[in-house]
Amino acid sequence: MIRSVQQGLLDDGIVVPMTKLCAWFGVPRRTVYYMPTKAAPKLDDRFVAPIKALIEEEPSFGYRTVAWLLGFNKNTV
């Protein structure tokens, strides 16, 4: 939201630093600059094929049932 306000002011020819905008709105700067990062899940090919085959065969199975039937740890599935 603050970035859109800053961009709108820039479009009107008014240059306002991010620090001032954050102070005016009472928003901490760290929340404006924060960019969440989430790593993509790591897939191991030797686990993917059997898990996928079992899920396609029985879609009602949950991850714990699939893990138990394949002899894997539930966190692996």
MODA-V211215 format. One record per residue. SS is DSSP state (helix for helix, strand for strand, loop for the rest). PHI is phi in degrees with one decimal (none if undefined). D_LAST is the distance of its C-alpha to the last C-alpha in whole Angstrom. Layout:
# MODA-V211215
ss:phi:d_last
SS:PHI:D_LAST
SS:PHI:D_LAST
This chain:
# MODA-V211215
ss:phi:d_last
loop:none:38
helix:-64.6:41
helix:-64.8:40
helix:-69.9:41
helix:-65.1:44
helix:-62.8:45
helix:-66.4:45
helix:-62.5:47
helix:-67.5:49
helix:-63.5:49
helix:-63.9:50
loop:-84.4:53
loop:90.9:54
loop:-105.5:53
loop:-100.5:51
loop:-126.3:50
loop:-66.7:48
helix:-62.0:44
helix:-62.5:45
helix:-68.6:48
helix:-61.5:46
helix:-63.9:43
helix:-66.3:46
helix:-62.5:48
helix:-90.0:45
loop:70.4:44
loop:-109.2:41
loop:-63.7:39
helix:-61.2:39
helix:-64.0:36
helix:-74.5:34
helix:-75.6:36
helix:-86.0:35
loop:-66.1:31
loop:-122.7:29
loop:-66.5:25
loop:-125.2:23
loop:-130.5:19
loop:-72.2:17
loop:-68.5:15
loop:-63.1:12
loop:-88.6:11
loop:-105.7:10
loop:-100.0:10
helix:-59.9:12
helix:-72.7:12
helix:-96.5:8
helix:-63.0:9
helix:-61.6:11
helix:-66.6:10
helix:-65.3:7
helix:-62.8:10
helix:-63.1:13
helix:-68.8:11
helix:-68.5:11
helix:-68.5:14
helix:-70.9:16
loop:-131.8:15
loop:-67.7:14
loop:-80.2:15
loop:-70.1:12
loop:-88.0:10
helix:-68.5:6
helix:-71.2:8
helix:-65.6:10
helix:-60.7:7
helix:-63.8:6
helix:-66.8:10
helix:-66.0:11
helix:-90.9:10
loop:76.9:10
loop:-99.9:7
loop:-72.6:7
loop:-63.2:5
loop:-73.3:5
loop:-71.9:4
loop:-77.4:0
